[in-house]
């Protein structure tokens, strides 16, 4: 193996640049030429890649986003699009591909592998919904951004005796909401894996008010059936008594664009290096992730199309802490 390529796919995640840098520098150390693919699978289909040097990846690790660009490519969902991508790679003499991305992106990398192309994935998504890695690149930063917002909103909640509903990203996974909710001292947390009804939210808030709380925070995941807007609409339509004047705030993409935390820079560096080492060892069709405190691999076939389950102990911790 002489030439490999790396791409970032799906939603950008803080720490992706550290992973790209690590793939390039570990690859060069192993005597490989490393090519960066522009704009994810779309660039793979177009043959839009260029060789990267050590200097090309310098000064990027502290930046959020991805220096390679990312995209969600519809053409890649089709067998014909994937075949075109493989043809382009083979024409350029590129013998293996590293895919940095989350669930959808690794479904794509698995599809390429099934078509006979050598691929290794790196677990990267702010959602942390991917099996095969205890944590994924970007989730620590996203939690910290959500936490900063919660802390700030709490200042206003406290000053005005209000309750805030804060909605975090995470697609169908409640991990960011749960972790930010615990660390932010939320009174109520609602996530897709553990839905609570608007009536339950209202009664939890009311009970908190009765217990003497003068402000409150509800952290709700975007994927919950009742997101922040739906909860407010429900409370207004049903004159639900909570004891508080309510406001809501949807964090959205601000959680994705932050400078990566130290933890995400380290994780990106470790998983990037781990991906190249896995390729050099001859591993193919695997996801590189963090298993406990070590970097390990899991067959892509075992993780695609599945979602990490919520940790019941954390849910219980959130409940106990909120009282
Ligand atoms: O997968 C990352 C993520 O930020 C999700 O949390 C969110 O639901 C989705 O991407 C938003 O996608 P887009 O950036 O395409 O709007």
Boltz pocket constraint, residues with backbone or C-beta under 6 A from the ligand:
constraints:
  - pocket:
      binder: B
      contacts: [[A, 10], [A, 11], [A, 12], [A, 102], [A, 125], [A, 126], [A, 127], [A, 169], [A, 170], [A, 171], [A, 222], [A, 256]]
      max_distance: 6.0
